[in-house]
């Protein structure tokens, strides 16, 4: 026969000799208090579960209301984050400087001029805010440094005008968002 060990009461903290291995409290008074606390904990747990389910439902409704353009904006954010993480140890592609300012994901061929290269990783590189915004991409210097980075043949391919149009569907956009989130996690 096993020797019964003393336990500490979950309510008052006194040590007691339990009648069974399941006993958690020392007396009826403590048992009533323990039951109230457990019921309150269960209520809180159920309320949190309901709130979580509500948030998930709201999120799903919002996602269902998103247009293709909204999904493209989301993809662009994740893609730009990936570019900045991928090139985090490199200087600005245009001016070659490291600075403490804001970094952009600058496109060599702009998204307006060549939308089919919008999510092409060779067409987008880390660029400082002054070059991208104030110097319109500082394209001359961008091209020189891009040739050094990816080679003349790839740059000439980017400059061609006969790229296939890119018309992503919403499921394709969602998949690309997932892919770039995974890539970003791998670089963090």
CNS distance restraints for C-alpha pairs under 8 A (distance, minus, plus):
assign (resid   4 and name CA) (resid  17 and name CA) 7.32 0.50 0.50
assign (resid   4 and name CA) (resid  18 and name CA) 7.53 0.50 0.50
assign (resid   5 and name CA) (resid  17 and name CA) 6.74 0.50 0.50
assign (resid   5 and name CA) (resid  18 and name CA) 7.77 0.50 0.50
assign (resid   6 and name CA) (resid  15 and name CA) 6.13 0.50 0.50
assign (resid   6 and name CA) (resid  16 and name CA) 5.40 0.50 0.50
assign (resid   6 and name CA) (resid  17 and name CA) 4.74 0.50 0.50
assign (resid   6 and name CA) (resid  18 and name CA) 6.72 0.50 0.50
assign (resid   7 and name CA) (resid  15 and name CA) 5.39 0.50 0.50
assign (resid   7 and name CA) (resid  16 and name CA) 5.52 0.50 0.50
assign (resid   7 and name CA) (resid  17 and name CA) 6.40 0.50 0.50
assign (resid   7 and name CA) (resid  18 and name CA) 6.80 0.50 0.50
assign (resid   7 and name CA) (resid  24 and name CA) 7.59 0.50 0.50
assign (resid   8 and name CA) (resid  13 and name CA) 5.48 0.50 0.50
assign (resid   8 and name CA) (resid  14 and name CA) 5.54 0.50 0.50
assign (resid   8 and name CA) (resid  15 and name CA) 4.36 0.50 0.50
assign (resid   8 and name CA) (resid  16 and name CA) 6.34 0.50 0.50
assign (resid   8 and name CA) (resid  24 and name CA) 7.66 0.50 0.50
assign (resid   8 and name CA) (resid  25 and name CA) 7.55 0.50 0.50
assign (resid   9 and name CA) (resid  13 and name CA) 4.64 0.50 0.50
assign (resid   9 and name CA) (resid  14 and name CA) 5.39 0.50 0.50
assign (resid   9 and name CA) (resid  15 and name CA) 6.07 0.50 0.50
assign (resid   9 and name CA) (resid  16 and name CA) 6.91 0.50 0.50
assign (resid   9 and name CA) (resid  24 and name CA) 5.92 0.50 0.50
assign (resid   9 and name CA) (resid  25 and name CA) 4.45 0.50 0.50
assign (resid   9 and name CA) (resid  26 and name CA) 5.57 0.50 0.50
assign (resid  10 and name CA) (resid  24 and name CA) 6.04 0.50 0.50
assign (resid  10 and name CA) (resid  25 and name CA) 5.69 0.50 0.50
assign (resid  10 and name CA) (resid  34 and name CA) 7.45 0.50 0.50
assign (resid  11 and name CA) (resid  25 and name CA) 6.68 0.50 0.50
assign (resid  11 and name CA) (resid  30 and name CA) 5.87 0.50 0.50
assign (resid  11 and name CA) (resid  33 and name CA) 7.27 0.50 0.50
assign (resid  11 and name CA) (resid  34 and name CA) 6.48 0.50 0.50
assign (resid  12 and name CA) (resid  30 and name CA) 7.07 0.50 0.50
assign (resid  14 and name CA) (resid  26 and name CA) 7.53 0.50 0.50
assign (resid  15 and name CA) (resid  26 and name CA) 7.66 0.50 0.50
assign (resid  16 and name CA) (resid  26 and name CA) 5.74 0.50 0.50
assign (resid  17 and name CA) (resid  26 and name CA) 7.82 0.50 0.50
assign (resid  18 and name CA) (resid  23 and name CA) 5.71 0.50 0.50
assign (resid  18 and name CA) (resid  24 and name CA) 7.82 0.50 0.50
assign (resid  18 and name CA) (resid  26 and name CA) 7.35 0.50 0.50
assign (resid  19 and name CA) (resid  23 and name CA) 6.80 0.50 0.50
assign (resid  25 and name CA) (resid  30 and name CA) 5.90 0.50 0.50
assign (resid  25 and name CA) (resid  31 and name CA) 5.82 0.50 0.50
assign (resid  25 and name CA) (resid  34 and name CA) 7.60 0.50 0.50
assign (resid  26 and name CA) (resid  30 and name CA) 6.48 0.50 0.50
assign (resid  26 and name CA) (resid  31 and name CA) 7.47 0.50 0.50
assign (resid  27 and name CA) (resid  31 and name CA) 6.04 0.50 0.50
assign (resid  28 and name CA) (resid  32 and name CA) 6.18 0.50 0.50
assign (resid  29 and name CA) (resid  33 and name CA) 6.42 0.50 0.50
assign (resid  30 and name CA) (resid  34 and name CA) 5.94 0.50 0.50
assign (resid  31 and name CA) (resid  35 and name CA) 6.06 0.50 0.50
assign (resid  32 and name CA) (resid  36 and name CA) 6.30 0.50 0.50
assign (resid  33 and name CA) (resid  37 and name CA) 6.26 0.50 0.50
assign (resid  34 and name CA) (resid  38 and name CA) 6.11 0.50 0.50
assign (resid  35 and name CA) (resid  39 and name CA) 6.08 0.50 0.50
assign (resid  36 and name CA) (resid  40 and name CA) 6.17 0.50 0.50
assign (resid  37 and name CA) (resid  41 and name CA) 6.12 0.50 0.50
assign (resid  38 and name CA) (resid  42 and name CA) 6.13 0.50 0.50
assign (resid  39 and name CA) (resid  43 and name CA) 6.21 0.50 0.50
assign (resid  40 and name CA) (resid  44 and name CA) 6.24 0.50 0.50
assign (resid  41 and name CA) (resid  45 and name CA) 6.10 0.50 0.50
assign (resid  42 and name CA) (resid  46 and name CA) 6.11 0.50 0.50
assign (resid  43 and name CA) (resid  47 and name CA) 6.09 0.50 0.50
assign (resid  44 and name CA) (resid  48 and name CA) 6.13 0.50 0.50
assign (resid  45 and name CA) (resid  49 and name CA) 6.21 0.50 0.50
assign (resid  46 and name CA) (resid  50 and name CA) 6.19 0.50 0.50
assign (resid  47 and name CA) (resid  51 and name CA) 6.16 0.50 0.50
assign (resid  48 and name CA) (resid  52 and name CA) 6.03 0.50 0.50
assign (resid  49 and name CA) (resid  53 and name CA) 6.15 0.50 0.50
assign (resid  50 and name CA) (resid  54 and name CA) 6.12 0.50 0.50
assign (resid  51 and name CA) (resid  55 and name CA) 6.15 0.50 0.50
assign (resid  52 and name CA) (resid  56 and name CA) 6.19 0.50 0.50
assign (resid  53 and name CA) (resid  57 and name CA) 6.12 0.50 0.50
assign (resid  54 and name CA) (resid  58 and name CA) 6.12 0.50 0.50
assign (resid  55 and name CA) (resid  59 and name CA) 6.03 0.50 0.50
assign (resid  56 and name CA) (resid  60 and name CA) 6.12 0.50 0.50
assign (resid  57 and name CA) (resid  61 and name CA) 6.20 0.50 0.50
assign (resid  58 and name CA) (resid  62 and name CA) 6.13 0.50 0.50
assign (resid  59 and name CA) (resid  63 and name CA) 6.15 0.50 0.50
assign (resid  60 and name CA) (resid  64 and name CA) 6.15 0.50 0.50
assign (resid  61 and name CA) (resid  65 and name CA) 6.29 0.50 0.50
assign (resid  62 and name CA) (resid  66 and name CA) 6.36 0.50 0.50
assign (resid  66 and name CA) (resid  70 and name CA) 5.72 0.50 0.50
assign (resid  66 and name CA) (resid  71 and name CA) 6.75 0.50 0.50
assign (resid  67 and name CA) (resid  71 and name CA) 6.47 0.50 0.50
assign (resid  68 and name CA) (resid  72 and name CA) 6.22 0.50 0.50
assign (resid  68 and name CA) (resid 169 and name CA) 7.56 0.50 0.50
assign (resid  68 and name CA) (resid 170 and name CA) 5.97 0.50 0.50
assign (resid  69 and name CA) (resid  73 and name CA) 6.28 0.50 0.50
assign (resid  70 and name CA) (resid  74 and name CA) 6.40 0.50 0.50
assign (resid  71 and name CA) (resid  75 and name CA) 6.20 0.50 0.50
assign (resid  71 and name CA) (resid 170 and name CA) 6.96 0.50 0.50
assign (resid  71 and name CA) (resid 173 and name CA) 6.67 0.50 0.50
assign (resid  71 and name CA) (resid 174 and name CA) 7.36 0.50 0.50
assign (resid  72 and name CA) (resid  76 and name CA) 6.03 0.50 0.50
assign (resid  72 and name CA) (resid 173 and name CA) 6.79 0.50 0.50
assign (resid  73 and name CA) (resid  77 and name CA) 6.29 0.50 0.50
assign (resid  74 and name CA) (resid  78 and name CA) 6.47 0.50 0.50
assign (resid  74 and name CA) (resid 177 and name CA) 7.44 0.50 0.50
assign (resid  75 and name CA) (resid  79 and name CA) 5.96 0.50 0.50
assign (resid  75 and name CA) (resid 173 and name CA) 6.71 0.50 0.50
assign (resid  75 and name CA) (resid 174 and name CA) 7.72 0.50 0.50
assign (resid  75 and name CA) (resid 176 and name CA) 7.03 0.50 0.50
assign (resid  75 and name CA) (resid 177 and name CA) 5.22 0.50 0.50
assign (resid  76 and name CA) (resid  80 and name CA) 5.95 0.50 0.50
assign (resid  76 and name CA) (resid 119 and name CA) 7.76 0.50 0.50
assign (resid  77 and name CA) (resid  81 and name CA) 6.20 0.50 0.50
assign (resid  78 and name CA) (resid  82 and name CA) 6.21 0.50 0.50
assign (resid  78 and name CA) (resid 177 and name CA) 6.52 0.50 0.50
assign (resid  78 and name CA) (resid 180 and name CA) 6.23 0.50 0.50
assign (resid  78 and name CA) (resid 181 and name CA) 6.51 0.50 0.50
assign (resid  79 and name CA) (resid  83 and name CA) 6.32 0.50 0.50
assign (resid  79 and name CA) (resid 119 and name CA) 7.08 0.50 0.50
assign (resid  79 and name CA) (resid 177 and name CA) 7.71 0.50 0.50
assign (resid  79 and name CA) (resid 180 and name CA) 6.16 0.50 0.50
assign (resid  80 and name CA) (resid  84 and name CA) 6.27 0.50 0.50
assign (resid  80 and name CA) (resid 104 and name CA) 7.39 0.50 0.50
assign (resid  80 and name CA) (resid 105 and name CA) 5.22 0.50 0.50
assign (resid  81 and name CA) (resid  85 and name CA) 6.17 0.50 0.50
assign (resid  81 and name CA) (resid 105 and name CA) 7.68 0.50 0.50
assign (resid  81 and name CA) (resid 184 and name CA) 7.25 0.50 0.50
assign (resid  82 and name CA) (resid  86 and name CA) 5.88 0.50 0.50
assign (resid  82 and name CA) (resid 180 and name CA) 6.56 0.50 0.50
assign (resid  82 and name CA) (resid 181 and name CA) 7.81 0.50 0.50
assign (resid  82 and name CA) (resid 183 and name CA) 6.91 0.50 0.50
assign (resid  82 and name CA) (resid 184 and name CA) 5.24 0.50 0.50
assign (resid  83 and name CA) (resid  87 and name CA) 6.14 0.50 0.50
assign (resid  83 and name CA) (resid 105 and name CA) 5.95 0.50 0.50
assign (resid  83 and name CA) (resid 121 and name CA) 7.55 0.50 0.50
assign (resid  83 and name CA) (resid 124 and name CA) 7.01 0.50 0.50
assign (resid  83 and name CA) (resid 125 and name CA) 6.07 0.50 0.50
assign (resid  83 and name CA) (resid 126 and name CA) 6.31 0.50 0.50
assign (resid  84 and name CA) (resid  88 and name CA) 5.64 0.50 0.50
assign (resid  84 and name CA) (resid 103 and name CA) 7.19 0.50 0.50
assign (resid  84 and name CA) (resid 104 and name CA) 6.99 0.50 0.50
assign (resid  84 and name CA) (resid 105 and name CA) 6.13 0.50 0.50
assign (resid  84 and name CA) (resid 125 and name CA) 7.42 0.50 0.50
assign (resid  84 and name CA) (resid 126 and name CA) 5.44 0.50 0.50
assign (resid  85 and name CA) (resid 184 and name CA) 6.93 0.50 0.50
assign (resid  85 and name CA) (resid 187 and name CA) 6.35 0.50 0.50
assign (resid  85 and name CA) (resid 188 and name CA) 7.34 0.50 0.50
assign (resid  86 and name CA) (resid 187 and name CA) 6.80 0.50 0.50
assign (resid  87 and name CA) (resid  91 and name CA) 7.92 0.50 0.50
assign (resid  87 and name CA) (resid 125 and name CA) 7.00 0.50 0.50
assign (resid  87 and name CA) (resid 126 and name CA) 5.84 0.50 0.50
assign (resid  88 and name CA) (resid 126 and name CA) 7.58 0.50 0.50
assign (resid  90 and name CA) (resid  98 and name CA) 7.90 0.50 0.50
assign (resid  90 and name CA) (resid 126 and name CA) 7.71 0.50 0.50
assign (resid  91 and name CA) (resid  95 and name CA) 7.93 0.50 0.50
assign (resid  91 and name CA) (resid  96 and name CA) 5.03 0.50 0.50
assign (resid  91 and name CA) (resid  97 and name CA) 5.24 0.50 0.50
assign (resid  91 and name CA) (resid  98 and name CA) 5.07 0.50 0.50
assign (resid  91 and name CA) (resid 126 and name CA) 7.55 0.50 0.50
assign (resid  91 and name CA) (resid 127 and name CA) 7.73 0.50 0.50
assign (resid  92 and name CA) (resid  96 and name CA) 4.75 0.50 0.50
assign (resid  92 and name CA) (resid  97 and name CA) 5.51 0.50 0.50
assign (resid  92 and name CA) (resid  98 and name CA) 6.62 0.50 0.50
assign (resid  92 and name CA) (resid 126 and name CA) 5.81 0.50 0.50
assign (resid  92 and name CA) (resid 127 and name CA) 4.48 0.50 0.50
assign (resid  92 and name CA) (resid 128 and name CA) 5.48 0.50 0.50
assign (resid  93 and name CA) (resid 125 and name CA) 6.51 0.50 0.50
assign (resid  93 and name CA) (resid 126 and name CA) 6.21 0.50 0.50
assign (resid  93 and name CA) (resid 127 and name CA) 5.57 0.50 0.50
assign (resid  93 and name CA) (resid 141 and name CA) 7.87 0.50 0.50
assign (resid  93 and name CA) (resid 142 and name CA) 5.71 0.50 0.50
assign (resid  93 and name CA) (resid 145 and name CA) 6.14 0.50 0.50
assign (resid  93 and name CA) (resid 146 and name CA) 7.05 0.50 0.50
assign (resid  94 and name CA) (resid 127 and name CA) 6.67 0.50 0.50
assign (resid  94 and name CA) (resid 131 and name CA) 6.80 0.50 0.50
assign (resid  94 and name CA) (resid 137 and name CA) 7.44 0.50 0.50
assign (resid  94 and name CA) (resid 138 and name CA) 5.96 0.50 0.50
assign (resid  94 and name CA) (resid 139 and name CA) 7.16 0.50 0.50
assign (resid  94 and name CA) (resid 140 and name CA) 7.91 0.50 0.50
assign (resid  94 and name CA) (resid 141 and name CA) 4.92 0.50 0.50
assign (resid  94 and name CA) (resid 142 and name CA) 4.14 0.50 0.50
assign (resid  94 and name CA) (resid 143 and name CA) 7.79 0.50 0.50
assign (resid  94 and name CA) (resid 145 and name CA) 6.63 0.50 0.50
assign (resid  95 and name CA) (resid 131 and name CA) 7.24 0.50 0.50
assign (resid  95 and name CA) (resid 138 and name CA) 7.79 0.50 0.50
assign (resid  95 and name CA) (resid 141 and name CA) 6.61 0.50 0.50
assign (resid  95 and name CA) (resid 142 and name CA) 7.59 0.50 0.50
assign (resid  99 and name CA) (resid 128 and name CA) 7.94 0.50 0.50
assign (resid 101 and name CA) (resid 128 and name CA) 7.34 0.50 0.50
assign (resid 101 and name CA) (resid 129 and name CA) 7.22 0.50 0.50
assign (resid 102 and name CA) (resid 128 and name CA) 6.38 0.50 0.50
assign (resid 102 and name CA) (resid 129 and name CA) 5.61 0.50 0.50
assign (resid 103 and name CA) (resid 126 and name CA) 6.60 0.50 0.50
assign (resid 103 and name CA) (resid 127 and name CA) 5.81 0.50 0.50
assign (resid 103 and name CA) (resid 128 and name CA) 4.74 0.50 0.50
assign (resid 103 and name CA) (resid 129 and name CA) 5.59 0.50 0.50
assign (resid 104 and name CA) (resid 126 and name CA) 5.81 0.50 0.50
assign (resid 104 and name CA) (resid 127 and name CA) 5.16 0.50 0.50
assign (resid 104 and name CA) (resid 128 and name CA) 5.92 0.50 0.50
assign (resid 104 and name CA) (resid 129 and name CA) 5.99 0.50 0.50
assign (resid 104 and name CA) (resid 132 and name CA) 7.18 0.50 0.50
assign (resid 105 and name CA) (resid 124 and name CA) 6.07 0.50 0.50
assign (resid 105 and name CA) (resid 125 and name CA) 5.44 0.50 0.50
assign (resid 105 and name CA) (resid 126 and name CA) 4.81 0.50 0.50
assign (resid 105 and name CA) (resid 127 and name CA) 5.87 0.50 0.50
assign (resid 106 and name CA) (resid 124 and name CA) 5.44 0.50 0.50
assign (resid 106 and name CA) (resid 125 and name CA) 5.47 0.50 0.50
assign (resid 106 and name CA) (resid 126 and name CA) 6.01 0.50 0.50
assign (resid 106 and name CA) (resid 127 and name CA) 5.35 0.50 0.50
assign (resid 106 and name CA) (resid 132 and name CA) 6.20 0.50 0.50
assign (resid 106 and name CA) (resid 137 and name CA) 6.84 0.50 0.50
assign (resid 107 and name CA) (resid 111 and name CA) 7.22 0.50 0.50
assign (resid 107 and name CA) (resid 118 and name CA) 7.60 0.50 0.50
assign (resid 107 and name CA) (resid 123 and name CA) 5.54 0.50 0.50
assign (resid 107 and name CA) (resid 124 and name CA) 4.32 0.50 0.50
assign (resid 107 and name CA) (resid 125 and name CA) 6.58 0.50 0.50
assign (resid 107 and name CA) (resid 137 and name CA) 7.73 0.50 0.50
assign (resid 108 and name CA) (resid 123 and name CA) 5.35 0.50 0.50
assign (resid 108 and name CA) (resid 124 and name CA) 6.18 0.50 0.50
assign (resid 108 and name CA) (resid 125 and name CA) 7.94 0.50 0.50
assign (resid 108 and name CA) (resid 137 and name CA) 7.49 0.50 0.50
assign (resid 108 and name CA) (resid 139 and name CA) 7.00 0.50 0.50
assign (resid 108 and name CA) (resid 142 and name CA) 7.08 0.50 0.50
assign (resid 108 and name CA) (resid 143 and name CA) 7.54 0.50 0.50
assign (resid 109 and name CA) (resid 113 and name CA) 6.62 0.50 0.50
assign (resid 109 and name CA) (resid 114 and name CA) 6.02 0.50 0.50
assign (resid 109 and name CA) (resid 117 and name CA) 7.25 0.50 0.50
assign (resid 109 and name CA) (resid 123 and name CA) 6.49 0.50 0.50
assign (resid 109 and name CA) (resid 158 and name CA) 7.36 0.50 0.50
assign (resid 109 and name CA) (resid 159 and name CA) 7.43 0.50 0.50
assign (resid 110 and name CA) (resid 114 and name CA) 5.88 0.50 0.50
assign (resid 110 and name CA) (resid 115 and name CA) 7.31 0.50 0.50
assign (resid 110 and name CA) (resid 118 and name CA) 7.42 0.50 0.50
assign (resid 111 and name CA) (resid 115 and name CA) 4.47 0.50 0.50
assign (resid 111 and name CA) (resid 116 and name CA) 7.66 0.50 0.50
assign (resid 111 and name CA) (resid 117 and name CA) 6.96 0.50 0.50
assign (resid 111 and name CA) (resid 118 and name CA) 5.17 0.50 0.50
assign (resid 114 and name CA) (resid 118 and name CA) 7.10 0.50 0.50
assign (resid 115 and name CA) (resid 165 and name CA) 7.72 0.50 0.50
assign (resid 115 and name CA) (resid 166 and name CA) 7.18 0.50 0.50
assign (resid 116 and name CA) (resid 163 and name CA) 6.87 0.50 0.50
assign (resid 116 and name CA) (resid 164 and name CA) 6.76 0.50 0.50
assign (resid 116 and name CA) (resid 165 and name CA) 5.26 0.50 0.50
assign (resid 116 and name CA) (resid 166 and name CA) 4.68 0.50 0.50
assign (resid 117 and name CA) (resid 123 and name CA) 6.63 0.50 0.50
assign (resid 117 and name CA) (resid 158 and name CA) 7.96 0.50 0.50
assign (resid 117 and name CA) (resid 166 and name CA) 7.92 0.50 0.50
assign (resid 118 and name CA) (resid 123 and name CA) 7.59 0.50 0.50
assign (resid 119 and name CA) (resid 123 and name CA) 7.80 0.50 0.50
assign (resid 119 and name CA) (resid 124 and name CA) 7.79 0.50 0.50
assign (resid 120 and name CA) (resid 124 and name CA) 6.77 0.50 0.50
assign (resid 121 and name CA) (resid 125 and name CA) 7.59 0.50 0.50
assign (resid 122 and name CA) (resid 150 and name CA) 7.51 0.50 0.50
assign (resid 123 and name CA) (resid 158 and name CA) 7.01 0.50 0.50
assign (resid 127 and name CA) (resid 131 and name CA) 6.76 0.50 0.50
assign (resid 127 and name CA) (resid 132 and name CA) 6.31 0.50 0.50
assign (resid 128 and name CA) (resid 132 and name CA) 6.24 0.50 0.50
assign (resid 129 and name CA) (resid 133 and name CA) 5.69 0.50 0.50
assign (resid 129 and name CA) (resid 134 and name CA) 7.58 0.50 0.50
assign (resid 130 and name CA) (resid 134 and name CA) 5.07 0.50 0.50
assign (resid 130 and name CA) (resid 135 and name CA) 6.53 0.50 0.50
assign (resid 131 and name CA) (resid 135 and name CA) 4.83 0.50 0.50
assign (resid 131 and name CA) (resid 136 and name CA) 6.54 0.50 0.50
assign (resid 131 and name CA) (resid 137 and name CA) 5.21 0.50 0.50
assign (resid 131 and name CA) (resid 138 and name CA) 5.39 0.50 0.50
assign (resid 132 and name CA) (resid 136 and name CA) 5.32 0.50 0.50
assign (resid 132 and name CA) (resid 137 and name CA) 4.00 0.50 0.50
assign (resid 132 and name CA) (resid 138 and name CA) 6.71 0.50 0.50
assign (resid 133 and name CA) (resid 137 and name CA) 6.60 0.50 0.50
assign (resid 137 and name CA) (resid 142 and name CA) 7.32 0.50 0.50
assign (resid 138 and name CA) (resid 142 and name CA) 6.04 0.50 0.50
assign (resid 139 and name CA) (resid 143 and name CA) 6.00 0.50 0.50
assign (resid 140 and name CA) (resid 144 and name CA) 6.52 0.50 0.50
assign (resid 141 and name CA) (resid 145 and name CA) 6.26 0.50 0.50
assign (resid 142 and name CA) (resid 146 and name CA) 5.86 0.50 0.50
assign (resid 143 and name CA) (resid 147 and name CA) 6.08 0.50 0.50
assign (resid 143 and name CA) (resid 155 and name CA) 7.73 0.50 0.50
assign (resid 144 and name CA) (resid 148 and name CA) 6.67 0.50 0.50
assign (resid 145 and name CA) (resid 149 and name CA) 6.18 0.50 0.50
assign (resid 146 and name CA) (resid 150 and name CA) 5.96 0.50 0.50
assign (resid 146 and name CA) (resid 151 and name CA) 7.16 0.50 0.50
assign (resid 146 and name CA) (resid 155 and name CA) 7.12 0.50 0.50
assign (resid 147 and name CA) (resid 151 and name CA) 4.50 0.50 0.50
assign (resid 147 and name CA) (resid 152 and name CA) 4.93 0.50 0.50
assign (resid 147 and name CA) (resid 154 and name CA) 7.93 0.50 0.50
assign (resid 147 and name CA) (resid 155 and name CA) 6.24 0.50 0.50
assign (resid 148 and name CA) (resid 152 and name CA) 7.70 0.50 0.50
assign (resid 150 and name CA) (resid 154 and name CA) 6.28 0.50 0.50
assign (resid 150 and name CA) (resid 155 and name CA) 7.17 0.50 0.50
assign (resid 151 and name CA) (resid 155 and name CA) 6.47 0.50 0.50
assign (resid 152 and name CA) (resid 156 and name CA) 6.08 0.50 0.50
assign (resid 153 and name CA) (resid 157 and name CA) 6.24 0.50 0.50
assign (resid 154 and name CA) (resid 158 and name CA) 6.30 0.50 0.50
assign (resid 155 and name CA) (resid 159 and name CA) 6.28 0.50 0.50
assign (resid 156 and name CA) (resid 160 and name CA) 6.37 0.50 0.50
assign (resid 168 and name CA) (resid 172 and name CA) 5.84 0.50 0.50
assign (resid 168 and name CA) (resid 173 and name CA) 6.16 0.50 0.50
assign (resid 169 and name CA) (resid 173 and name CA) 6.17 0.50 0.50
assign (resid 170 and name CA) (resid 174 and name CA) 6.14 0.50 0.50
assign (resid 171 and name CA) (resid 175 and name CA) 6.19 0.50 0.50
assign (resid 172 and name CA) (resid 176 and name CA) 6.23 0.50 0.50
assign (resid 173 and name CA) (resid 177 and name CA) 6.17 0.50 0.50
assign (resid 174 and name CA) (resid 178 and name CA) 6.29 0.50 0.50
assign (resid 175 and name CA) (resid 179 and name CA) 6.18 0.50 0.50
assign (resid 176 and name CA) (resid 180 and name CA) 6.09 0.50 0.50
assign (resid 177 and name CA) (resid 181 and name CA) 6.08 0.50 0.50
assign (resid 178 and name CA) (resid 182 and name CA) 6.30 0.50 0.50
assign (resid 179 and name CA) (resid 183 and name CA) 6.28 0.50 0.50
assign (resid 180 and name CA) (resid 184 and name CA) 5.99 0.50 0.50
assign (resid 181 and name CA) (resid 185 and name CA) 6.22 0.50 0.50
assign (resid 182 and name CA) (resid 186 and name CA) 6.32 0.50 0.50
assign (resid 183 and name CA) (resid 187 and name CA) 6.48 0.50 0.50
assign (resid 184 and name CA) (resid 188 and name CA) 6.34 0.50 0.50
